[in-house]
Each structure stands twice: as C-alpha cells, then as structure tokens.
Amino acid sequence: MKGYKWLFACFFLLCLLFLSVFYPHREETVFLGSAALRPGYATLSEEEQVLYDQVRAVIEALAVNVSLGEGVKSDTFHKVVEYIQLDYPEIFWLSPQYEVVTSEDGELMYEAHFSYTFTKEEISARRWELEQCLQKIVRQTGTGVDGLRFLHDHLIDHVQYDSDGADTYSTLVLGKGNCQGYAKAFQLLANREGYACITVMGEAGGVKHSWNLVKVNGEVLYVDATWDDPLLRGDTVLSEQDRYRYFLIGEETLFLDHSLPQATPYQYPISIYQ
C-alpha cells in the first residue's frame, strides 16, 4: 500500500509540474517583461520612486483607490502616473481621467480614484491574449539590428492604421493602431527582447505624432514604424529603401520632417540613453 501511495504522490507532482509549464496562470503579471527597462523610474527621486511603486501596484491589481497619507504635491503625482504609463506600454486598461482629492489650494493630493476602460474580467482576458501574442512574436525575433527589423516589419505587415487604436492590445491583438499604438507596441516588443527603447512624442507633418527612440550597439537611433507602413502612403509595395526610410535613423534625418516639442510637461528622460 505504501508503494502505491508513493507512486500516486509522484504522479500528482508530475501533473502539477506539467500544468505549471504548459498552462501558466492567467493572472501572472504582465509587468515582468519590461520591469528592468524603466527610464522614467530611474530618473525619479527616492521619494518619487516609492510613490511610483505604490501607484503601479494599485494599477496592476486593478484597484480603484490610492491613499496618499498626508499628501503629495499634485505635480509629483501626475508626473509619476505619466512615467508609469510611458515605462509600461502594456498598460492598456487605465483611463486617462481619474478623480482626485486635494487640498483647498490644489497643491497637495490626498487620494486618487482610478477608472478602467474594461471590467476586471475583460482586463484579465485581454492581458492573457496580449501576453500570448507577445510570446508568439518574440519567439521569432532575431538579435541585434535584425531583431529590431523583424519587429518593425511585423507591425507594418500585420497592423492596419486606425485612429482609435492607441494601445498595445488593440495594435497587437486586434491589428488596429494609430501612431501611438504602433510606437507603444514597438516599445513593448523591443523591451521584451532586452532593447532599450521608449516612445517619444512630438510632431510630424504638422500634427501630433509618436515614434520610438532605441539604443542599439551603443548608438541612439529612431524608428517610426507608422510612417514606414506602405498602406499609409497609398501603396502596398515599397522598395527596400522606402520600406526602411524611418528605421534606425539619426537625428539629422529624423528632424527633416519630425520635431520634438519645445517643452513637454515633465521632460520625459530621453537623455538617459545618451
């Protein structure tokens, strides 16, 4: 009898191991892939980093309220929320509008109440879909410049421009994205592969626009996958030169038709890569 119990115990443990390998838990955080590449976080003060971690934990847990104790400066709180979203393009569920409780003069913030664009069940399901999509793509990605080229090509070959698709779920899972969606998706994929990459915002063609800054082989370069998409140019076939017109270009080329704003609200730290 003892022998049978021992065999059953071994069989049970093997089943658990199989399930853990082939069926990972759906609630596993999606933040792990880019946690080591947080340029925004790295430039904050120690006090701001504590607040950053507190707010990020609330957003990840899909909680609604965050209590700020005796209060923090309003500008600091808004800065931290913006940096979290820039550092983690996988956050697709946070509404840009959130309620706050402030002091009478508005300088200190005591509470914030977040809202989400989907229900908790929908967010859980969509996070799972996004994660599966990411894993499928990165399994095919090469290294170095070739790896970035693959990610660039995947976006322009599989995403259709849609003015409403500003997040990574819409862009990667549904295949519909605007310039912000393209840029966030490229950043997320590049970060998952270990590339230092962020989304930058400025103007191009006289309108607001988003693209990427990436560090490769020690050099800081830019990628604009949106403007390399042939469908946006009224054609389905581009020459090799045109297909990569905005792929890993320097500032001299970028600033011929792109421009960074003179001043951004919180000066998101591009210089960390330079």
Disulfide bonds with the S-S distance in Angstrom:
none
